Amino acid sequence: MIQRIATAVGLCSLLAASRAWAVDGPTPPHHTFGGQLVFWSGALLIVWFMARQIFKEQFHERKTIRRLVNEIGPFYPELDPQRIEQWVRLCAPHIWNSWNSNQPPALDDYMTTSYRDSLLDEIQTQADGLGQRHCQLLKVLKVHTIGIHMVGPGPAPKDLELMLRVESKVDDVTRDPTGQIVSGSEGPRQVQHFWSLRHDGHRLFLNGLWEAERDMTDLAAKPQPPEVNVWERPENSAGTLTS
């Protein structure tokens, strides 16, 4: 985030410097209002375009939340942003406890089979390594719902994928057998992870979780869900629709 802001500030400084250079150069006969308007309109257009490129994830997050709140959430409450945040706050401590204890989480029915297998592999790799990881989730600070798209034929809500950016305050440090730190650091720090949630038509499941090292810039290019009026719940074993 700091790097993006610095880039935007640098762009504005460059524009101001170019303007100052133009003023210090040969003075034109006079400055008209129309000329000033053209110059500053062009400058603002460049800044707006650069912001759209730099803050792609943030723009898509705002669009996603508006759709979840206004269109989807009233009919599918498990997709309301507040319910999504509650879901994450329930699951997050179990995930961090798994990383700390090298044991699978007690939330098997909250994750897909593929992610459970991936998590078990991660735990085994960590257990076989030379370092000892000590980690604890102190607090989930913020849950950003940055995108929603289709990953299969549906019909929605089945085959929906929600992309989240989760900010957390944690203690997380890994030491080698001599006690030297090989990753992380002493004391609380803030970390961010991407969460992938998949919908089976009835509820959400955790399908992936990895550290957020950079912004997601391809969210708008993914297949977007259709209008909510064509969504439908899958039939349950009794042949009726679930709520």
Number of C-alpha atoms within 10 A of each C-alpha: 10 7 9 12 13 11 15 18 13 12 16 16 12 12 17 13 12 12 15 11 11 12 11 9 9 8 9 8 6 7 9 8 9 8 11 11 11 10 13 13 12 12 17 13 12 15 17 13 11 15 16 14 12 19 18 18 20 18 15 21 21 15 16 19 20 14 15 20 15 11 15 20 19 12 15 17 15 18 21 19 19 13 13 20 18 12 16 18 17 12 16 15 16 16 19 19 18 18 22 18 14 18 15 18 20 12 13 13 10 17 19 19 14 11 17 20 13 15 21 17 12 14 19 14 12 16 16 10 11 13 19 18 21 16 19 18 18 15 14 19 13 15 22 19 24 22 25 28 21 21 16 12 9 18 17 22 26 22 18 24 24 23 22 22 24 23 18 19 17 18 18 22 19 19 17 14 10 7 10 10 16 14 13 15 13 11 9 15 13 14 17 19 16 22 22 20 23 25 23 17 19 18 14 23 21 25 20 18 19 11 12 15 10 8 14 18 14 11 17 17 8 12 13 15 19 13 10 15 9 10 18 16 18 18 12 10 7 7 8 10 12 12 8
